[in-house]
Amino acid sequence: MSATVGKSSPQTGAIAVVQNAVDPARRPDVLLRVRRDEGHELSPWWMIGAFVGVSAAVILLLSFVPGGA
C-alpha cells in the first residue's frame, strides 16, 4: 500500500503548488500592488499628474545648484 493512503495531501508536487498558491496581489512582500474591482481602476491622469509634479520639483531643486545654466 502507498504511504499516502488515508491522507488528504496531494500525491504530486504540482498539485501541492497549486493548492498552496498565494494571490500575488495579496502577498505581504508586495507593498503597493492592489487588485481593484472592475470599474475601480486608477485613472491614468494620476500617473500623468505625478510625472508632471515630480518633474517640476526636480527642475525647481536643480535651479538651486550653483553653476547651472
MODAQUI-V43781 format. One line per field, one symbol per residue. phi: phi as a letter, one per 20 degrees, with the letter a starting at -180 (. if undefined). A space follows every 50 residues. Layout:
# MODAQUI-V43781
phi: ???
This chain:
# MODAQUI-V43781
phi: .ffefndeffecfffffffefdfgfdffededeceeffndffffffffff fffffffffffffeffnff
